[in-house]
Each structure stands twice: as C-alpha cells, then as structure tokens.
C-alpha cells in the first residue's frame, strides 16, 4: 500500500469512527485506539505535506452536529483538548511549551468529568441558549432539553453577574441512572449505551424533552466567558 493510500485509508476510518461516536453515540473503538490512529495519520501527513487535505480528521474536532436541531455559531470557538496516556507525554508537552515560551511556567491540572460539552448563555440573569460543541465553530441548539436539567438554573439569584455571559462545562449522566437506563433497554432488547458519556450525549439529542427530563442528567459548569466578568480566572 502506498503512502497516499495509507493516508486515505486512515482518513476514511477516522471519519467513520467520528460519525459513530458523535452522531450515532455508538463508539466502535476506545478513545485511546482512536487517538493512536489519529496520531499515526498526523505523522504521515507531516512527513508528506503534498497530500494535505483541509477536510482531514487531523484538521478539525469531531462534530456532534445533526440535522435535527438548529445550528448556532459560537461567539467564542469551542475547541477540544488533546489526550495523553502517560507521564512521558505530559512531560513532552511541558518541554515543548517551555521551549516556545523560552521560560519556565506553572501548570494547573484538574480532573475532568467524562460528559458531553455544553455552552450556556445567560442574558440579564436568564438562561437563553444552550449549544453543543458541534464542530467547534457552531453547534446544535439544545436549549429545550437543557432546561429540563434540575442542576442548571433557569434564572440566576442576586445581581452580581454581567448582563450577558457564557458558561461552559459538561452534561453528565450519573452511573446509577446509566445502569438503570441500560437495564431498561436490555429488557426491551434495545442496543445498550456504551458508557455514561454516550448516554448523556444521546439523551441531549432527543427530540422529546419530556423524555430527557426522565433521564436525570446533571451538569458541572466551570468556564466563564464574556466581557466585564466579576472575577479573574486562570482560563
């Protein structure tokens, strides 16, 4: 198989894996396996720039956009993070960054919930919009479904907040809810969700918000964006 054929084969496979994961919510390989294939493709593309393709999986984040919802452009791009699977890879990231900065620096490390990304917009203290990450530039408007999540305030208390701001984080499905949902699906002889993250993502894309309300989704929000924010943060 030629280099060009290897590259095209990897691109085709990764596009399909992305579709299975983000649109069907039925992943067919692990995250680590996907990242290894993506890394292999990136190395081949770097070594063979004559085969550049702007639509390569290495040029974009995976997309959860479907034709079931209205698409809304993000005011601020909603990008993804690269993964690492060893201390050596983290050290390599630090070394590369230090070389670029030509100075030492501190890092802030946080645990991450394994959910599906969401961006909420509040105007004058009211939740007006909830958008999925989508392709990083635009996402699906799932406001009606997000409003069923009890841990997300529809109206803010007090007045110490800007007239308009975004807050981003993760929509989660608790393990107990996930296990009960899969037991129900198994009893109906329906395909099971692979993990709570895909169950949360699939639930968020349901067209009937009354069903979403029964799934007991939760949220963890942590990243503020906007003008005149009341506090500084390390983002």
PAZAPA-4460 file (N, C-alpha, C; in steps of 0.05 Angstrom, whole numbers, plus 32768, in hexadecimal, padded with zeros to 4 digits):
% residues 235
    n_x    n_y    n_z   ca_x   ca_y   ca_z    c_x    c_y    c_z   seq   type   mol
   8011   7FE8   8000   8000   8000   8000   8012   8019   8000     1      X     A
   800C   802C   7FEE   801C   8044   7FED   8016   8057   8004     2      X     A
   8028   806B   8008   8024   807E   801E   8009   808C   801A     3      X     A
   8003   8094   8001   7FEA   80A2   7FFC   7FD2   8090   8003     4      X     A
   7FD3   8077   7FFC   7FBE   8064   8003   7FBB   8060   8021     5      X     A
   7FD1   805F   802F   7FD0   805D   804C   7FC2   8075   8058     6      X     A
   7FC9   808D   804F   7FBD   80A5   8059   7F9F   80A6   8054     7      X     A
   7F97   809F   803B   7F7B   809F   8034   7F6B   808B   8044     8      X     A
   7F77   8073   8049   7F6A   805E   8058   7F66   8068   8075     9      X     A
   7F7A   8074   8081   7F78   807E   809D   7F63   8094   809E    10      X     A
   7F63   80A6   808B   7F4F   80BB   808B   7F32   80B0   808A    11      X     A
   7F2E   809D   8078   7F14   8091   8075   7F0B   8083   808F    12      X     A
   7F1D   8074   809B   7F17   8066   80B4   7F10   807A   80CB    13      X     A
   7F21   808E   80CD   7F1D   80A2   80E3   7F03   80B2   80DF    14      X     A
   7EFD   80B9   80C7   7EE3   80C6   80C2   7ECC   80B5   80CB    15      X     A
   7ECD   809B   80C5   7EB8   8088   80CD   7EB7   8085   80EB    16      X     A
   7ECE   8083   80F8   7ECE   8081   8116   7EC3   809A   8122    17      X     A
   7EC9   80B1   8117   7EBE   80CB   8121   7EA0   80CB   811E    18      X     A
   7E96   80C2   8108   7E79   80C1   8103   7E6B   80AE   8118    19      X     A
   7E77   8097   811B   7E6C   8083   812E   7E6B   808F   814A    20      X     A
   7E80   809E   8152   7E83   80A8   816D   7E71   80C1   8172    21      X     A
   7E72   80D4   8160   7E65   80EE   8165   7E48   80EF   815C    22      X     A
   7E41   80E1   8146   7E26   80E3   813C   7E15   80CB   8145    23      X     A
   7E20   80B3   8142   7E11   809B   814A   7E12   8095   8167    24      X     A
   7E26   80A1   8175   7E2B   809B   8191   7E30   807E   8196    25      X     A
   7E3D   8071   8183   7E44   8054   8184   7E61   8050   817D    26      X     A
   7E73   8057   818F   7E90   8054   8188   7E97   8037   8183    27      X     A
   7EA8   8033   816F   7EB0   8018   8167   7ECE   8012   816E    28      X     A
   7EDD   8026   8177   7EF8   8022   8182   7EFB   8034   819A    29      X     A
   7F10   802F   81AA   7F14   803F   81C2   7F20   805A   81BB    30      X     A
   7F1F   806C   81CE   7F2B   8087   81C9   7F49   8084   81C4    31      X     A
   7F56   8072   81D2   7F73   806F   81CF   7F79   8064   81B3    32      X     A
   7F6A   8051   81AA   7F6E   8046   818F   7F6A   805C   817A    33      X     A
   7F55   806C   817D   7F50   8082   816A   7F68   8095   816A    34      X     A
   7F71   809D   8181   7F87   80B0   8183   7FA1   80A5   8176    35      X     A
   7FA5   808B   8179   7FBD   807F   816D   7FBB   8080   814F    36      X     A
   7FA4   807A   8144   7FA0   807C   8127   7FA3   8099   811D    37      X     A
   7F98   80AC   812C   7F9A   80C8   8125   7FB7   80D1   8125    38      X     A
   7FC6   80C8   8139   7FE2   80CF   813B   7FF1   80C3   8123    39      X     A
   7FEB   80AA   811C   7FF8   809E   8105   7FF2   80AE   80EB    40      X     A
   7FD9   80B7   80E8   7FD2   80C7   80D1   7FE1   80E1   80D1    41      X     A
   7FE2   80EE   80E8   7FF0   8108   80EA   800D   8106   80E3    42      X     A
   801A   80F0   80EB   8036   80EC   80E5   803A   80E8   80C7    43      X     A
   8028   80D8   80BA   802A   80D4   809E   8025   80EE   808E    44      X     A
   8012   80FE   8097   800D   8117   808A   8024   812B   808D    45      X     A
   8030   812C   80A5   8046   813E   80AA   805E   8137   8098    46      X     A
   8062   811C   8094   8079   8113   8084   8073   8115   8066    47      X     A
   8059   8118   805F   8052   8118   8042   803E   812F   803D    48      X     A
   8047   8148   803F   8035   815F   803D   8027   8162   8021    49      X     A
   8032   8153   800D   8025   8155   7FF3   8009   8148   7FF2    50      X     A
   8003   8139   8007   7FE9   812C   8009   7FD6   813B   801C    51      X     A
   7FDB   8155   8021   7FCB   8165   8032   7FAE   8165   8029    52      X     A
   7F9C   8164   803D   7F7F   8165   8038   7F72   8175   804F    53      X     A
   7F65   818B   8048   7F59   819C   805D   7F43   818E   806C    54      X     A
   7F38   8178   8061   7F22   8169   806E   7F2C   8150   807D    55      X     A
   7F46   814E   8080   7F51   8137   808F   7F48   8138   80AC    56      X     A
   7F44   8121   80B8   7F3D   8120   80D5   7F51   812F   80E7    57      X     A
   7F6A   8131   80DD   7F7E   813F   80ED   7F7A   815E   80ED    58      X     A
   7F69   8168   80DC   7F65   8185   80D8   7F4D   818F   80E8    59      X     A
   7F3F   817E   80F5   7F26   8187   8102   7F20   8176   811A    60      X     A
   7F0F   8181   812D   7F06   8171   8143   7EEF   8160   8139    61      X     A
   7EE8   814A   8147   7ED1   813A   813F   7EB8   814B   8142    62      X     A
   7EA4   8146   8132   7E8C   8156   8132   7E73   8146   813B    63      X     A
   7E63   8152   814D   7E4A   8145   8155   7E32   8151   8148    64      X     A
   7E36   8162   8133   7E20   8170   8126   7E0F   815C   8117    65      X     A
   7DF4   815F   8119   7DE1   814F   810A   7DCE   8162   80FC    66      X     A
   7DBD   8156   80EB   7DA9   8167   80DD   7D8F   8169   80ED    67      X     A
   7D8F   815F   8106   7D76   8160   8116   7D73   817A   8125    68      X     A
   7D88   8189   8128   7D88   81A2   8138   7D91   81BA   8127    69      X     A
   7D8A   81D1   8130   7D94   81EA   8124   7DB2   81ED   812C    70      X     A
   7DC3   81F4   8119   7DDF   81F9   811F   7DE3   8217   8126    71      X     A
   7DF3   821B   813A   7DFA   8236   8143   7E18   8239   8144    72      X     A
   7E22   824F   813A   7E3F   8254   813A   7E48   825D   8156    73      X     A
   7E5E   8252   815F   7E69   8259   8179   7E75   8275   8178    74      X     A
   7E70   8286   818C   7E7C   82A0   818D   7E9A   829D   8191    75      X     A
   7EA2   8289   81A1   7EBE   8282   81A6   7EC2   8265   819C    76      X     A
   7ED6   825F   818C   7EDA   8243   8183   7EDA   8230   819B    77      X     A
   7ECF   8219   8197   7ECD   8205   81AC   7EDE   81ED   81A4    78      X     A
   7EF7   81EE   81AA   7F0A   81DA   81A0   7F0D   81C3   81B3    79      X     A
   7F1C   81AF   81AA   7F20   8197   81BA   7F3D   8196   81C4    80      X     A
   7F43   8184   81D7   7F5E   8180   81E1   7F6A   8167   81D6    81      X     A
   7F84   8166   81D4   7F92   814E   81CD   7F93   813B   81E5    82      X     A
   7F95   8121   81E0   7F97   810E   81F6   7FB4   8104   81F9    83      X     A
   7FBB   80FC   8211   7FD4   80EE   8216   7FCE   80D6   8227    84      X     A
   7FE0   80C2   8225   7FDB   80A9   8233   7FF3   80A0   8244    85      X     A
   8006   80B2   8248   801D   80AB   8258   802A   80C4   8264    86      X     A
   8039   80C1   8279   8048   80D7   8285   805C   80E3   8272    87      X     A
   8067   80D1   8261   807B   80DA   824E   806F   80EE   8239    88      X     A
   8056   80E9   8231   8049   80FB   821E   8043   8116   822B    89      X     A
   803C   8116   8244   8037   812F   8253   8051   813F   8255    90      X     A
   8067   8131   825B   8081   813E   825D   808A   8149   8242    91      X     A
   8084   813A   822D   808B   8143   8212   807B   815D   820B    92      X     A
   8061   815E   8213   8051   8176   820F   805D   818E   821E    93      X     A
   8065   8189   8237   8072   819E   8247   808B   81A8   8239    94      X     A
   809C   8196   8230   80B5   819D   8224   80B1   81AE   820A    95      X     A
   809D   81A5   81FA   8098   81B4   81E1   808E   81D0   81E7    96      X     A
   807C   81D2   81FB   8071   81EC   8203   8087   81FE   820E    97      X     A
   8098   81F3   821F   80AE   8202   822B   80C1   820D   8215    98      X     A
   80C6   81FD   8201   80D7   8205   81EB   80CB   821C   81DC    99      X     A
   80B1   821B   81D7   80A3   8231   81C9   80A3   824A   81D9   100      X     A
   809F   8248   81F4   809E   8260   8205   80BA   826A   820C   101      X     A
   80CE   8258   8209   80E9   825F   8211   80EB   8266   822E   102      X     A
   80DA   8259   823F   80DA   825F   825B   80CB   8248   8269   103      X     A
   80CF   8246   8284   80C0   8232   8293   80A4   823D   8299   104      X     A
   8092   822C   82A0   8076   8235   82A5   8068   8220   82B7   105      X     A
   8052   8228   82C2   8042   8217   82D3   802A   820C   82C3   106      X     A
   8022   81F4   82CA   800A   81E8   82BE   7FF5   81E3   82D3   107      X     A
   7FDC   81E6   82CB   7FC5   81DF   82DC   7FB8   81C6   82D1   108      X     A
   7FB8   81B1   82E1   7FAC   8197   82D8   7F92   8192   82E7   109      X     A
   7F7E   818B   82D9   7F63   8186   82E4   7F58   816B   82DB   110      X     A
   7F4A   815D   82EC   7F3B   8146   82E4   7F24   814E   82D1   111      X     A
   7F1E   813E   82BE   7F09   8145   82AA   7EF2   8130   82AC   112      X     A
   7EDA   813A   82AE   7EC3   8128   82AC   7EC1   811D   8290   113      X     A
   7EB9   8104   828D   7EB7   80F8   8273   7E9A   80FB   8269   114      X     A
   7E94   8113   8260   7E79   8119   8256   7E7A   8124   823A   115      X     A
   7E65   8132   8233   7E63   813E   8218   7E64   815D   821B   116      X     A
   7E73   816A   820B   7E78   8187   820F   7E5F   8198   8209   117      X     A
   7E5B   81AD   8218   7E45   81BF   8214   7E4D   81DC   8219   118      X     A
   7E41   81EE   820B   7E46   820B   8210   7E2B   8218   8215   119      X     A
   7E28   8225   822C   7E0F   8232   8234   7E13   8250   8232   120      X     A
   7DFF   825E   8227   7DFF   827B   8226   7DE9   8286   8238   121      X     A
   7DF1   8299   824A   7DDE   82A6   825B   7DDC   82C4   8253   122      X     A
   7DC4   82CE   8251   7DC0   82EA   824C   7DAE   82F6   8261   123      X     A
   7DB7   830A   826F   7DA9   8317   8285   7D9F   8302   8299   124      X     A
   7DB1   82EF   829F   7DAB   82DB   82B3   7D9A   82C4   82AB   125      X     A
   7D93   82C2   8291   7D81   82AC   8288   7D90   829B   8273   126      X     A
   7D8C   8281   8276   7D98   826F   8262   7D89   8272   8248   127      X     A
   7D97   827A   8233   7D8A   827E   8219   7D93   826B   8203   128      X     A
   7DAA   825D   8208   7DB4   824C   81F2   7DC7   8237   81FE   129      X     A
   7DC5   821F   81F3   7DD7   8209   81FA   7DDF   81FB   81E0   130      X     A
   7DFA   81FC   81DB   7E04   81F3   81C2   7E19   81DD   81C6   131      X     A
   7E18   81C8   81B6   7E2C   81B3   81B8   7E46   81BD   81AB   132      X     A
   7E5C   81AE   81B0   7E75   81B7   81A4   7E74   81B6   8185   133      X     A
   7E66   81A2   817A   7E65   81A0   815D   7E80   819B   8151   134      X     A
   7E87   81AC   813D   7EA1   81A9   8130   7EB5   81BE   813B   135      X     A
   7EAD   81CB   8151   7EBF   81DF   815D   7EB8   81FB   8154   136      X     A
   7EAC   81FE   813C   7EA4   8218   8132   7E87   821C   8136   137      X     A
   7E77   8207   8132   7E5A   8209   8137   7E51   81EF   8143   138      X     A
   7E3A   81F0   8151   7E30   81D8   815E   7E11   81D7   815D   139      X     A
   7E05   81C2   8167   7DE8   81BF   8167   7DDC   81CD   817E   140      X     A
   7DC5   81DA   8179   7DB6   81E8   818E   7DA5   81D4   819D   141      X     A
   7DAD   81CD   81B5   7D9E   81B9   81C5   7D92   81C6   81DE   142      X     A
   7D8B   81DF   81DC   7D81   81EE   81F3   7D6A   81E1   8201   143      X     A
   7D56   81D8   81F1   7D3E   81CC   81FE   7D46   81B3   820E   144      X     A
   7D58   81A3   8205   7D60   818C   8214   7D70   8193   822D   145      X     A
   7D82   81A6   822A   7D93   81AE   8241   7D82   81BA   8257   146      X     A
   7D6C   81C7   8250   7D5B   81D3   8264   7D4D   81BF   8276   147      X     A
   7D4E   81A5   826F   7D43   8190   827F   7D57   8187   8295   148      X     A
   7D70   8190   8294   7D84   8186   82A7   7D82   8197   82C0   149      X     A
   7D7C   818A   82D6   7D76   8198   82EF   7D8D   81A8   82FA   150      X     A
   7DA6   819F   82F6   7DBD   81AD   8301   7DC5   81C6   82F2   151      X     A
   7DB8   81CC   82DB   7DBE   81E4   82CC   7DA9   81F9   82D1   152      X     A
   7DB1   8210   82DD   7D9D   8225   82E3   7D92   8232   82CA   153      X     A
   7D78   8235   82C9   7D6B   8243   82B3   7D6C   8261   82B8   154      X     A
   7D6B   8269   82D1   7D6D   8285   82D9   7D82   8288   82EF   155      X     A
   7D95   829A   82ED   7DAA   829D   8301   7DA0   82AE   8319   156      X     A
   7DAA   82A8   8330   7DA4   82B7   8348   7DB7   82CE   834B   157      X     A
   7DAF   82E3   8359   7DC1   82FA   835E   7DC4   830B   8345   158      X     A
   7DDA   831B   8345   7DDE   832D   832E   7DFC   8330   8328   159      X     A
   7E0D   8320   8333   7E2A   8322   832F   7E33   8312   8317   160      X     A
   7E28   8319   82FF   7E30   830C   82E7   7E2C   831F   82CF   161      X     A
   7E3B   831B   82BA   7E38   832D   82A2   7E1D   832A   8295   162      X     A
   7E16   833D   8285   7DFC   833C   8276   7DFC   8324   8264   163      X     A
   7E13   831D   8258   7E15   8306   8247   7E2F   82F7   824B   164      X     A
   7E2E   82DD   824E   7E47   82CD   8250   7E41   82B0   8248   165      X     A
   7E56   82A2   8242   7E54   8285   823D   7E62   8276   8254   166      X     A
   7E58   825F   8259   7E65   824D   826C   7E65   8231   825F   167      X     A
   7E7C   8224   8260   7E7F   820A   8252   7E86   81F4   8266   168      X     A
   7E80   81DC   825F   7E86   81C5   8270   7E7C   81AB   8263   169      X     A
   7E75   8199   8275   7E6E   817E   826C   7E51   8176   8274   170      X     A
   7E43   816A   8262   7E29   815D   8269   7E2F   8140   826F   171      X     A
   7E26   8136   8286   7E2D   811C   8290   7E15   810A   8294   172      X     A
   7E19   80F0   8293   7E05   80DD   829C   7E11   80CD   82B3   173      X     A
   7E06   80D0   82CB   7E11   80C0   82E2   7E11   80A2   82DC   174      X     A
   7E24   8095   82E8   7E27   8078   82E3   7E0E   8069   82EA   175      X     A
   7E01   8070   8300   7DE9   8061   8309   7DD2   8064   82F4   176      X     A
   7DD0   807C   82E8   7DBC   8081   82D3   7DC3   8071   82BA   177      X     A
   7DDD   8072   82B3   7DE6   8063   829B   7DE1   8046   829E   178      X     A
   7DE7   803A   82B5   7DE2   801D   82B8   7DC5   8016   82B7   179      X     A
   7DB4   8026   82C3   7D97   8021   82C2   7D8C   8024   82A5   180      X     A
   7D96   8038   8297   7D8E   803C   827B   7D95   8024   826A   181      X     A
   7DAD   801A   826D   7DB6   8003   825E   7DA6   7FE9   8265   182      X     A
   7D9F   7FE7   827E   7D8E   7FD0   8286   7D73   7FD1   8278   183      X     A
   7D68   7FE9   8276   7D4E   7FED   8268   7D51   7FE7   824A   184      X     A
   7D67   7FF0   823E   7D6B   7FEB   8222   7D70   7FCE   821D   185      X     A
   7D7E   7FC0   822F   7D83   7FA4   822C   7D68   7F94   822D   186      X     A
   7D57   7F9C   823F   7D3D   7F8F   8242   7D2C   7F92   8229   187      X     A
   7D30   7FA8   821B   7D21   7FAD   8202   7D30   7FA3   81E9   188      X     A
   7D47   7F96   81EF   7D58   7F8B   81DA   7D62   7FA1   81C6   189      X     A
   7D69   7FB8   81D2   7D74   7FCE   81C2   7D92   7FD0   81C6   190      X     A
   7DA0   7FDB   81B3   7DBD   7FDE   81B7   7DC4   7FEF   81D0   191      X     A
   7DD8   7FE6   81DE   7DE0   7FF4   81F7   7DF3   800B   81F1   192      X     A
   7DF3   801F   8202   7E06   8035   8201   7E21   802A   820A   193      X     A
   7E37   8033   81FC   7E52   8029   8203   7E5C   8033   821D   194      X     A
   7E55   804C   8224   7E5F   8058   823D   7E4D   8070   8244   195      X     A
   7E50   807B   825C   7E3F   8092   8264   7E42   80AA   8252   196      X     A
   7E5A   80AF   8248   7E5F   80C6   8237   7E4D   80C4   821E   197      X     A
   7E4D   80AD   8211   7E3D   80AA   81F8   7E1F   80AA   81FF   198      X     A
   7E18   80A0   8216   7DFC   80A1   821E   7DF3   80BE   8222   199      X     A
   7E04   80CE   822F   7DFE   80EA   8233   7DFC   80F9   8218   200      X     A
   7E0F   80F4   8206   7E0F   8100   81EC   7DF6   80F9   81DC   201      X     A
   7DEF   80DF   81DC   7DD8   80D5   81CE   7DBE   80E1   81D9   202      X     A
   7DBD   80E3   81F4   7DA5   80EE   8201   7DA1   810B   81F9   203      X     A
   7DB7   811A   81F9   7DB6   8137   81F3   7DAC   813C   81D7   204      X     A
   7DAE   8128   81C5   7DA6   812C   81A9   7D8A   8120   81A4   205      X     A
   7D7B   8118   81B9   7D60   810F   81B4   7D4E   8126   81AD   206      X     A
   7D3A   8120   819C   7D28   8135   8193   7D11   813A   81A7   207      X     A
   7D0D   8128   81B9   7CF7   812B   81CD   7D04   8132   81E8   208      X     A
   7D01   814B   81F0   7D0E   8154   8209   7D01   8147   8222   209      X     A
   7CE8   813D   821F   7CDC   8130   8236   7CEA   8116   823D   210      X     A
   7CF6   8108   8228   7D06   80F0   822D   7D20   80F8   8239   211      X     A
   7D2C   810E   822F   7D45   8117   823A   7D42   811C   8258   212      X     A
   7D2C   8128   8260   7D27   812E   827D   7D28   8115   828E   213      X     A
   7D20   80FE   8283   7D20   80E5   8293   7D3B   80D9   8296   214      X     A
   7D4F   80E2   8286   7D69   80D5   8286   7D7B   80E0   829C   215      X     A
   7D73   80F4   82AB   7D81   80FF   82C2   7D9E   8107   82BC   216      X     A
   7DA1   8116   82A7   7DBC   8120   82A1   7DC5   8134   82B6   217      X     A
   7DDF   8137   82B8   7DEB   814B   82CA   7DFF   815C   82BB   218      X     A
   7E09   8170   82C7   7E1C   8182   82BA   7E32   818C   82CD   219      X     A
   7E4A   8190   82C2   7E60   819C   82D1   7E6B   81B2   82BF   220      X     A
   7E67   81CB   82C8   7E6F   81E2   82B8   7E86   81F0   82C6   221      X     A
   7E9A   81F9   82B5   7EB2   8203   82C2   7EC1   8219   82B2   222      X     A
   7EB9   8220   829A   7EC9   8231   8289   7EB8   8249   8280   223      X     A
   7EBE   8261   828B   7EAF   8279   8284   7EBC   8288   826D   224      X     A
   7EAB   8293   825B   7EB4   82A3   8245   7EA2   82BB   8242   225      X     A
   7EAE   82D1   823A   7E9E   82E9   8236   7EAE   8302   823E   226      X     A
   7EA1   8319   823A   7EAD   8332   8242   7EA5   833A   825F   227      X     A
   7EB7   8348   826C   7EB0   8352   8287   7EA9   833C   829B   228      X     A
   7EB8   8326   829A   7EB3   8310   82AD   7EBA   831A   82C9   229      X     A
   7EAB   8311   82DD   7EAF   831B   82F9   7EC9   8312   8306   230      X     A
   7ED5   82FC   82FC   7EED   82F1   8308   7F01   82E8   82F2   231      X     A
   7F1B   82EA   82F9   7F2F   82DE   82E7   7F2F   82C0   82EB   232      X     A
   7F38   82B2   82D6   7F3C   8295   82D9   7F53   828D   82C8   233      X     A
   7F5E   8275   82CD   7F76   826C   82BF   7F72   8263   82A2   234      X     A
   7F59   8264   8299   7F54   825E   827D   7F59   8276   826B   235      X     A
***
